[in-house]
């Protein structure tokens, strides 16, 4: 009977929901807690996807649900642009305290990651009086018109949806796994830094650039971790040329990389930081946080939105920040990442198609290739592994421009039992 109900819902999904909205798994969630989801057939799913990096504190954390319930009893949404409420202001204060940067800050709240990026661009343009925006090859920043233009991957994100906003340029970004064997790592990084500087001679003049927007670790691009020297060179270049440096911490923030924010790994204090995803444990919320003089450039009414900074989502976010500290999730992130890396190293000894393993905290990825000598991306094998996992109790995601990267985004509250159960399914998927 329950299986029939699932089939009916899938049939209705196909009838009423467009195919452009994708589903990695066609089972129906009924309940979820921590890193485990139970479907309507009472089947268990270990979650290594976290709603694409949204659930660092896991599903239905009791402190989050309690905070949300208390807020719901007070009010749902009076609209901050209409009348102020405490939750927005308390969260803005907290974000200004915890984001990198020993300077006066302000924060504005929005709904989605793409909306945060758009507003960071708006703010940077207003402050500098310039128009051009620079992102990076393989970067991902959203699916709105402006953020599609900033995003690198054409299919499925951009194809057929143009024209895009003008004055958007994509700069080179290092990818150490793809460097030639003739170049040392140091020489390669120096070359990409020179290419980045040449980009502002060949492609766009720095005097016209409002902001450079960088993911500290490229997410959809394949969890590409840039060398510290490159990130610092970009930051220095921006400072020298009056360009606002924006860190897109939407996927990397709130403990995912073992630091509260990934830019801390690179000893960088960005001018602006965009946050979303795990900020509110699954409720729609995002923000732009940064230097007061930059944030304050916009006049009243130029920033905001109908649902921006919803108080229920703000209550969830305040609980999330407390949970990360109280449960020592930064340390836990590193421990989880190490266990996943060890499993992948074990799989690499057994399978020639396991390429580079990359990790920063619990932000872990593995390249799937034809073999380790030629490094040719193997999208088909990646698809087989992902499909087997999603058919057999493990929610798993791919990434990368060529679709050959498996990425791991477990909740940071995952138990040892859940983690090893998931890794056992992963091993079967590779076999």
Secondary structure by P-SEA (a helix, b strand, c coil): caaaaaaaaaaaaaaccccccccccccccccccccccccccccccccccccccccccccccaaaaaaaaaaaaccccccccccccaaaaaaaaaaaacccccccbbbbbbccaaaaaaaaaaaaaaaacccbbbbbccccccccaaaaaacccccccccccccccccbbbbbbbbcccccccccaaaaaaaaaaaaaaaaacccccccccbbbbcccccccccccccaaaaaaaaaaaaacbbbbbbccccccccccccccccccccccccbbbbcccccccccccccccccccccccccccccccccccaaaaaaaaaaaaaaaaaaaaaaaaaaaaaaaaaaaaaaacccccccccccccbbbbbbccccccccccaaaaaaaaaaaaacccccccccccccbbbbbccccccaaaaaaaaaaaaaaac
